[in-house]
Amino acid sequence: MPASLVWTDATNDGLFGTAGNWDYSGTSTVASSPPARGDDVYFSGSVSSDDCTGISVPPWDAPPVGEGDPPPEEPPAEFASVHFVSGFGGVVTTSLGFATRALEMTAGTLDQDNTLAEVTVKEDFVWTGGTINSTSDLSSLIITGSTTTAAIAPTGGGTVYLGSNLSLLGGAIATLLEGTIEVTNDEEAIDVEEYCGLRIDPGAGKNLKLDISPGIDTSPLVSIKANGYARVLSGSWENNNARVENAGEFTLMPGTSAAFGASINDGTSKADFKQTNGITNLYAGSLLKGIRNDILISGGTLVT
């Protein structure tokens, strides 16, 4: 049966796969095994700085069946949920990657220590604090599913740190609220794939900022694919060191603004905002601004 497990690092070996490092939630009972498929996983403030290495969904251990009985159905290769609870300041590292139905990041660091260590969220993603991938390996955070939602809402309009590509797949919708997303690796991208959406909604008079860490040379790219969209619903989308390529829909609602600026360190002439297909909608009182380079519309439609 699925369990709810809390990281304790009681053995002090820092290994995800050691059963003795886990308690059943709400008890002081040591778990009989580390987290498995379908379990809820918690990294809590009670072990504020204890790192955990090797988080991954383990292989399925099929139960024995009697003669003539049908084989049991293999459960999905994913956790039910993974939570980084407020107060947790440790680093949780994955080399194999993992999938989870829900991921909550309020504190701490989730590291992906190679390019194949992808983290996939299939139902619900909430990110209010902490860091996703502090390594120099450019991996991916994938939000996927036609009913999947994501909310990036830095606590108090603060900053969250992203060292991986962020991909919206399969109809997923992400909402970005007030605060800053600071990218920490070169060549990062936010991909809004077909039938997916990016909703920027920081509130009137407030902004969502996409920026780069000191020492990063290349601007992150927001790529809106055909039948995908990015819509600024309120406030402003401030991107002093980011650029957009639109082949789907880009919309500024009334009174909103968006400013993009490909980094001067890119070494090439790149448009701050480039549309090759699709549509750009600029409603009354909205402003689309290129900070360093051009706004280039070479295909599709511009509606004002």
C-alpha positions as CSV (number, residue, x, y, z in Angstrom):
1,M,0.0,0.0,0.0
2,P,1.2,3.6,-0.7
3,A,2.8,5.3,2.2
4,S,3.7,8.8,3.4
5,L,7.4,9.0,4.3
6,V,9.5,11.8,5.9
7,W,13.3,12.1,5.4
8,T,15.3,11.9,8.6
9,D,18.8,10.9,7.5
10,A,18.9,8.9,10.7
11,T,21.8,6.7,9.5
12,N,23.8,9.8,8.4
13,D,24.7,8.2,5.1
14,G,22.6,10.7,3.1
15,L,21.2,8.0,0.8
16,F,17.7,8.1,-0.5
17,G,17.6,4.3,-0.8
18,T,18.4,3.5,2.9
19,A,15.2,2.5,4.7
20,G,16.6,3.7,8.0
21,N,16.6,7.3,6.7
22,W,12.8,7.4,6.6
23,D,10.0,7.6,9.1
24,Y,6.3,7.0,8.4
25,S,4.7,10.5,8.4
26,G,3.2,11.5,11.8
27,T,5.0,8.8,13.7
28,S,8.5,8.1,15.0
29,T,8.4,4.7,13.4
30,V,11.3,3.9,11.0
31,A,10.1,2.9,7.6
32,S,10.5,-0.7,6.5
33,S,11.7,0.4,3.0
34,P,12.5,3.7,1.2
35,P,9.9,5.5,-0.8
36,A,8.4,3.5,-3.6
37,R,5.9,4.0,-6.5
38,G,2.8,5.8,-5.4
39,D,4.3,7.1,-2.1
40,D,4.2,10.7,-0.8
41,V,7.7,11.9,0.0
42,Y,8.5,14.8,2.4
43,F,11.8,16.7,3.0
44,S,10.9,18.7,6.1
45,G,12.4,21.5,8.2
46,S,13.1,19.1,11.0
47,V,16.3,18.1,9.2
48,S,16.9,21.5,7.8
49,S,20.4,20.9,6.3
50,D,20.6,17.1,5.8
51,D,21.3,16.4,2.1
52,C,19.8,13.4,0.3
53,T,21.4,11.7,-2.7
54,G,19.9,9.4,-5.2
55,I,16.2,10.2,-5.3
56,S,14.5,8.1,-8.0
57,V,11.5,5.9,-8.5
58,P,12.7,2.4,-7.6
59,P,12.0,-0.7,-9.8
60,W,8.7,-2.4,-9.0
61,D,9.0,-5.5,-6.9
62,A,6.1,-7.6,-8.2
63,P,4.3,-9.7,-5.4
64,P,4.2,-13.4,-5.9
65,V,1.0,-14.9,-7.5
66,G,-0.6,-18.3,-7.1
67,E,-0.7,-20.8,-9.9
68,G,-3.3,-19.8,-12.5
69,D,-3.8,-16.3,-11.0
70,P,-3.4,-13.3,-13.4
71,P,-0.3,-11.3,-12.8
72,P,-0.8,-8.1,-10.9
73,E,-0.9,-4.8,-12.7
74,E,2.3,-2.8,-12.5
75,P,1.7,0.6,-10.8
76,P,2.9,3.7,-12.6
77,A,6.6,4.5,-12.3
78,E,6.0,7.7,-10.3
79,F,5.7,9.1,-6.8
80,A,2.3,10.3,-5.7
81,S,3.9,13.6,-4.5
82,V,7.3,15.1,-3.5
83,H,7.3,18.0,-1.0
84,F,10.1,20.4,0.0
85,V,8.7,21.8,3.1
86,S,9.4,25.3,4.4
87,G,12.5,25.2,6.6
88,F,14.2,22.5,4.7
89,G,17.6,23.8,3.5
90,G,19.3,20.7,2.2
91,V,20.1,19.5,-1.3
92,V,18.2,16.5,-2.8
93,T,20.1,15.1,-5.8
94,T,18.8,12.9,-8.6
95,S,21.1,11.3,-11.3
96,L,18.4,9.0,-12.8
97,G,15.6,11.5,-12.8
98,F,12.1,10.7,-11.6
99,A,8.4,11.3,-12.2
100,T,5.8,12.4,-9.7
101,R,2.2,13.4,-9.9
102,A,2.7,16.4,-7.7
103,L,5.8,18.5,-6.8
104,E,5.8,21.2,-4.2
105,M,8.9,23.4,-3.8
106,T,8.8,25.9,-0.9
107,A,12.5,25.6,0.2
108,G,15.7,23.7,-0.3
109,T,17.4,22.6,-3.5
110,L,16.5,19.8,-6.0
111,D,19.6,19.1,-8.1
112,Q,19.8,17.2,-11.4
113,D,23.4,16.2,-11.7
114,N,23.4,15.2,-15.4
115,T,21.6,16.2,-18.6
116,L,19.4,13.0,-18.5
117,A,18.2,13.5,-14.9
118,E,14.8,14.8,-16.0
119,V,12.1,15.6,-13.4
120,T,8.6,15.1,-14.7
121,V,5.4,16.4,-13.0
122,K,2.1,15.0,-14.2
123,E,-0.6,16.7,-12.3
124,D,0.3,19.7,-10.0
125,F,3.4,21.8,-9.6
126,V,3.7,24.6,-7.0
127,W,7.0,26.5,-6.6
128,T,7.2,29.3,-4.0
129,G,10.8,29.1,-2.9
130,G,14.1,27.3,-3.3
131,T,16.2,26.2,-6.2
132,I,15.7,23.7,-9.0
133,N,19.1,22.5,-10.2
134,S,22.0,24.4,-8.8
135,T,24.5,22.3,-10.9
136,S,26.1,23.3,-14.2
137,D,24.3,20.4,-15.9
138,L,21.5,21.6,-18.1
139,S,18.7,19.1,-17.5
140,S,14.9,19.5,-17.8
141,L,11.9,20.1,-15.6
142,I,8.9,18.8,-17.6
143,I,5.3,19.7,-16.7
144,T,3.0,17.5,-18.7
145,G,-0.7,16.6,-19.1
146,S,-3.9,18.1,-20.4
147,T,-5.2,18.7,-16.8
148,T,-1.8,19.6,-15.3
149,T,-1.3,23.0,-13.7
150,A,1.7,24.8,-12.5
151,A,2.1,27.8,-10.3
152,I,5.3,29.7,-9.9
153,A,4.7,32.3,-7.1
154,P,7.9,33.3,-5.2
155,T,6.9,34.0,-1.6
156,G,6.6,37.7,-1.0
157,G,7.5,38.5,-4.6
158,G,11.0,37.2,-4.0
159,T,13.2,35.0,-6.1
160,V,13.4,31.3,-7.2
161,Y,16.4,29.9,-9.0
162,L,16.2,27.7,-12.1
163,G,19.2,25.8,-13.6
164,S,17.2,23.6,-16.0
165,N,15.0,23.9,-19.1
166,L,11.3,24.3,-18.3
167,S,9.1,22.4,-20.7
168,L,5.3,22.5,-20.9
169,L,3.9,19.5,-22.7
170,G,0.6,17.7,-23.4
171,G,-1.7,20.7,-22.7
172,A,-0.1,21.8,-19.4
173,I,-0.9,25.3,-18.2
174,A,1.6,27.3,-16.0
175,T,0.7,30.5,-14.2
176,L,3.6,32.9,-13.2
177,L,2.8,35.4,-10.4
178,E,4.8,38.3,-8.9
179,G,8.5,37.7,-8.3
180,T,11.7,36.8,-10.1
181,I,12.8,33.6,-11.8
182,E,16.6,33.7,-12.0
183,V,18.2,31.3,-14.5
184,T,21.6,30.0,-13.4
185,N,22.9,28.2,-16.6
186,D,23.6,29.3,-20.1
187,E,21.4,28.2,-23.0
188,E,18.3,27.7,-20.8
189,A,14.9,27.6,-22.5
190,I,11.2,27.8,-21.5
191,D,9.3,25.8,-24.1
192,V,5.6,26.2,-24.4
193,E,4.6,23.3,-26.7
194,E,1.4,22.7,-28.7
195,Y,-1.9,23.3,-26.7
196,C,0.1,24.5,-23.7
197,G,-0.1,27.9,-22.0
198,L,2.0,30.4,-20.1
199,R,-0.2,32.8,-18.0
200,I,1.7,35.8,-16.6
201,D,-0.5,37.3,-13.9
202,P,1.5,39.2,-11.2
203,G,-1.3,41.7,-10.5
204,A,-1.9,45.3,-11.4
205,G,1.2,47.5,-10.9
206,K,3.4,44.4,-10.2
207,N,5.8,42.4,-12.3
208,L,7.1,39.0,-13.1
209,K,10.8,39.1,-13.9
210,L,12.9,36.6,-15.8
211,D,16.6,37.3,-15.3
212,I,20.0,35.8,-15.4
213,S,22.5,35.2,-12.6
214,P,25.9,37.0,-12.7
215,G,28.3,35.3,-15.0
216,I,25.7,33.9,-17.4
217,D,26.4,34.9,-21.0
218,T,23.4,33.8,-22.9
219,S,19.8,34.9,-22.5
220,P,17.1,32.3,-21.8
221,L,14.8,31.7,-24.7
222,V,11.0,31.6,-24.3
223,S,9.8,29.5,-27.2
224,I,6.1,29.5,-28.0
225,K,5.3,26.7,-30.4
226,A,2.3,26.5,-32.8
227,N,-1.0,26.2,-30.9
228,G,0.7,27.2,-27.7
229,Y,0.3,30.6,-26.0
230,A,1.8,33.1,-23.6
231,R,-0.6,35.7,-22.2
232,V,0.2,38.7,-19.9
233,L,-3.1,39.0,-18.0
234,S,-2.0,41.7,-15.5
235,G,0.9,43.9,-14.6
236,S,4.2,43.5,-16.5
237,W,6.5,40.8,-17.7
238,E,10.0,42.2,-17.2
239,N,12.7,40.4,-19.1
240,N,15.9,42.4,-19.2
241,N,18.0,39.4,-20.2
242,A,15.5,37.1,-22.0
243,R,14.1,36.8,-25.5
244,V,11.0,35.3,-27.1
245,E,10.3,33.4,-30.3
246,N,6.6,33.1,-31.1
247,A,5.0,30.7,-33.5
248,G,1.8,30.4,-31.6
249,E,0.0,33.2,-29.7
250,F,1.4,36.0,-27.7
251,T,-1.1,38.3,-26.0
252,L,-0.8,41.5,-23.9
253,M,-4.2,42.2,-22.3
254,P,-5.3,45.9,-21.7
255,G,-2.9,47.9,-19.7
256,T,-0.2,45.3,-19.5
257,S,3.4,45.3,-20.7
258,A,6.3,43.0,-21.7
259,A,9.9,44.0,-22.3
260,F,12.5,41.7,-23.7
261,G,16.3,42.0,-24.1
262,A,18.6,39.5,-25.6
263,S,21.8,39.7,-23.5
264,I,24.5,41.9,-24.9
265,N,26.9,39.0,-24.2
266,D,25.3,36.7,-26.7
267,G,27.8,37.7,-29.3
268,T,25.2,37.6,-32.1
269,S,22.4,39.9,-33.3
270,K,19.2,38.3,-32.0
271,A,15.8,39.9,-32.0
272,D,14.4,40.5,-28.5
273,F,11.0,39.4,-29.8
274,K,10.7,37.3,-33.0
275,Q,7.5,36.0,-34.6
276,T,7.8,33.6,-37.4
277,N,4.2,32.5,-37.5
278,G,1.0,32.6,-35.3
279,I,-0.3,35.8,-33.9
280,T,0.6,38.7,-31.5
281,N,-2.4,40.5,-29.9
282,L,-1.8,43.9,-28.3
283,Y,-4.9,45.2,-26.5
284,A,-5.6,48.8,-25.6
285,G,-3.0,50.5,-23.5
286,S,-0.5,47.6,-23.7
287,L,3.2,47.9,-24.5
288,L,5.6,45.4,-26.1
289,K,9.2,46.6,-25.9
290,G,12.5,45.5,-27.3
291,I,15.3,46.7,-24.9
292,R,18.5,46.0,-26.8
293,N,17.6,44.7,-30.3
294,D,14.7,44.4,-32.7
295,I,11.1,43.3,-32.5
296,L,10.9,41.2,-35.7
297,I,7.6,39.9,-37.1
298,S,8.5,37.9,-40.2
299,G,5.3,35.9,-40.4
300,G,1.8,35.5,-39.0
301,T,-0.4,38.3,-37.8
302,L,-0.1,41.4,-35.6
303,V,-3.4,42.6,-34.1
304,T,-3.6,45.9,-32.2
